[in-house]
Amino acid sequence: MSTSSRIKAIWARIVGRFRRVAALYGMDKQAIPEPESRQCHAEAMSDSDSRFPVKPPWIQYPGNPPYWGGWRQGISEDWLHDIWFPFWDKLTPEEQKEYLEEYPPPDEDWQEYMTGWWK
């Protein structure tokens, strides 16, 4: 299964969860994007000229530090565990270094997480 297909399947599962919550709380279900929409899976993919198929967390969820509580709940947790960690774990140490050269961490906290905690 291609990375794009896996992302679409994961996104469909996430949207399903949101739809159930929306129904429970009477929220407008139309506000949740459909799994096939460009907004949903294109945001998880890197630029077409990149050799890496997944954007880093600081681009996917800008303005959020690596210790942000959102990494442990909701859609951002699903993205981190279902897309980011499997992608990062498959990279060799050399590929991880090249990735961080292409997408340099925005601050010392992200640098520490990428080279220490998530290594």
C-alpha positions as CSV (number, residue, x, y, z in Angstrom):
1,M,0.0,0.0,0.0
2,S,1.4,3.4,-1.0
3,T,2.0,6.1,1.6
4,S,-0.7,8.2,0.0
5,S,-3.2,5.3,0.2
6,R,-2.3,4.7,3.9
7,I,-2.7,8.4,4.7
8,K,-6.2,8.4,3.0
9,A,-7.2,5.3,5.0
10,I,-6.0,6.8,8.2
11,W,-7.7,10.1,7.5
12,A,-10.9,8.3,6.7
13,R,-10.7,6.6,10.1
14,I,-10.0,9.9,11.9
15,V,-12.9,11.6,10.1
16,G,-15.2,8.8,11.2
17,R,-14.2,9.4,14.8
18,F,-14.9,13.1,14.4
19,R,-18.3,12.4,12.8
20,R,-19.3,10.2,15.8
21,V,-18.3,12.9,18.3
22,A,-20.0,15.5,16.2
23,A,-23.2,13.4,16.2
24,L,-23.0,13.0,20.0
25,Y,-22.7,16.7,20.6
26,G,-25.0,17.9,17.8
27,M,-22.2,19.7,16.0
28,D,-22.4,20.6,12.3
29,K,-21.0,17.5,10.5
30,Q,-20.5,19.4,7.3
31,A,-17.6,21.4,8.9
32,I,-15.5,18.2,8.9
33,P,-13.7,17.8,5.6
34,E,-14.3,14.6,3.5
35,P,-11.4,12.1,3.4
36,E,-10.9,12.6,-0.3
37,S,-10.6,16.4,-0.1
38,R,-7.2,17.9,-1.0
39,Q,-7.0,19.6,2.3
40,C,-7.0,16.4,4.3
41,H,-4.2,14.4,2.9
42,A,-2.2,17.0,0.9
43,E,-1.4,18.7,4.2
44,A,0.3,15.6,5.5
45,M,2.4,15.1,2.4
46,S,5.6,17.1,1.8
47,D,6.2,19.3,-1.2
48,S,6.4,17.5,-4.5
49,D,10.1,18.4,-4.9
50,S,11.0,16.8,-1.6
51,R,12.3,13.2,-1.6
52,F,10.5,12.7,1.7
53,P,6.8,12.0,1.6
54,V,5.8,13.3,5.0
55,K,6.1,16.9,6.4
56,P,7.7,17.3,9.9
57,P,5.5,17.9,12.9
58,W,6.4,21.6,13.2
59,I,5.1,22.2,9.7
60,Q,2.1,19.9,10.0
61,Y,1.1,21.5,13.3
62,P,2.8,24.9,13.2
63,G,3.3,26.8,16.4
64,N,3.1,23.7,18.6
65,P,6.2,22.6,20.6
66,P,7.1,18.9,20.9
67,Y,5.8,18.8,24.4
68,W,2.4,20.1,23.4
69,G,-0.6,18.2,24.9
70,G,-2.2,17.9,21.5
71,W,0.4,15.2,20.6
72,R,-1.4,13.0,23.2
73,Q,-5.0,13.5,22.1
74,G,-7.2,13.8,19.0
75,I,-6.3,14.1,15.4
76,S,-2.7,15.3,16.1
77,E,-2.1,12.2,18.2
78,D,-3.4,10.0,15.4
79,W,-1.2,11.8,12.9
80,L,1.9,11.5,15.1
81,H,1.4,7.8,15.8
82,D,-0.1,6.6,12.5
83,I,1.9,8.7,10.1
84,W,4.9,10.4,11.6
85,F,6.5,7.8,13.9
86,P,6.2,4.9,11.3
87,F,7.7,7.2,8.7
88,W,10.5,8.4,11.0
89,D,11.3,4.9,12.3
90,K,11.8,3.6,8.7
91,L,14.4,6.2,7.9
92,T,18.1,5.2,8.4
93,P,20.2,7.5,10.6
94,E,21.7,9.0,7.5
95,E,18.2,9.6,6.0
96,Q,17.1,11.2,9.3
97,K,20.1,13.5,9.1
98,E,19.2,14.4,5.5
99,Y,15.6,15.0,6.5
100,L,16.6,17.4,9.2
101,E,18.8,19.2,6.8
102,E,15.9,19.6,4.4
103,Y,13.5,20.5,7.2
104,P,15.6,22.1,10.0
105,P,13.8,22.1,13.4
106,P,12.6,25.6,14.2
107,D,14.1,25.7,17.7
108,E,16.2,23.9,20.3
109,D,13.2,22.0,21.8
110,W,12.4,20.4,18.4
111,Q,16.1,19.8,17.7
112,E,16.3,17.9,21.1
113,Y,13.3,15.8,20.4
114,M,14.4,14.9,16.9
115,T,17.9,14.0,17.8
116,G,17.4,12.6,21.3
117,W,13.9,11.6,22.3
118,W,12.6,10.4,18.9
119,K,15.9,9.0,17.6
